[in-house]
Amino acid sequence: MTMTLEGEGQYRKVPYNKKGNRYYRNEIYIPSKVAEDSGFPFEAGENVKVIVDKTNKRLIIEKKSF
């Protein structure tokens, strides 16, 4: 049986300056009730693969395989 973890997150574009230039860091907030669940598939600091599915208008995040 598959159990789905669900919560409301937020996409953020956070500005920062480096060597006099302005850049943006893109972040997706994942609620702690989702990220701290034992079924959450990622560890802090782990590299992930990010896929944009333009057809279905969704973002897919997977474990990166080396």
C-alpha positions in Angstrom: 0.0 0.0 0.0 1.4 3.4 -1.0 1.0 6.2 1.5 1.3 9.8 0.2 2.9 12.6 2.2 1.3 15.9 1.6 1.6 19.5 2.8 1.5 23.0 1.5 4.9 24.5 0.6 6.2 27.6 -1.1 8.5 28.6 -4.0 10.8 31.4 -3.1 13.3 33.5 -5.1 15.7 34.9 -2.6 18.1 37.7 -3.7 21.7 37.9 -2.5 24.9 39.8 -3.5 28.2 38.3 -4.3 31.2 40.3 -5.3 29.0 43.3 -6.1 26.6 41.3 -8.3 23.0 40.5 -7.5 22.0 36.8 -7.8 18.9 34.8 -6.9 18.7 31.6 -5.0 15.6 29.5 -5.8 14.2 27.6 -2.9 11.2 25.3 -2.4 10.0 25.1 1.2 8.9 21.7 2.3 6.8 21.6 5.5 8.5 19.9 8.4 5.5 17.5 8.9 6.4 16.1 5.4 10.2 16.3 5.6 10.4 14.8 9.1 8.2 11.8 8.3 9.9 8.5 8.2 8.7 8.0 4.6 10.5 11.2 3.3 13.0 9.9 0.7 15.9 12.5 1.2 18.6 13.3 3.7 19.8 16.8 4.5 22.6 17.8 2.1 21.8 15.0 -0.4 22.2 15.8 -4.1 19.0 15.5 -6.1 17.9 15.5 -9.7 15.3 18.1 -10.7 13.1 17.6 -13.7 10.6 20.1 -15.1 7.7 18.3 -16.8 6.3 21.1 -19.0 3.5 18.9 -20.4 2.0 18.1 -17.1 3.1 21.4 -15.4 4.9 19.7 -12.5 8.3 19.5 -10.8 9.8 16.1 -10.1 12.6 15.7 -7.6 14.5 12.4 -7.5 17.5 10.9 -5.8 20.5 11.5 -8.0 22.1 8.3 -9.2 25.8 8.4 -9.8 
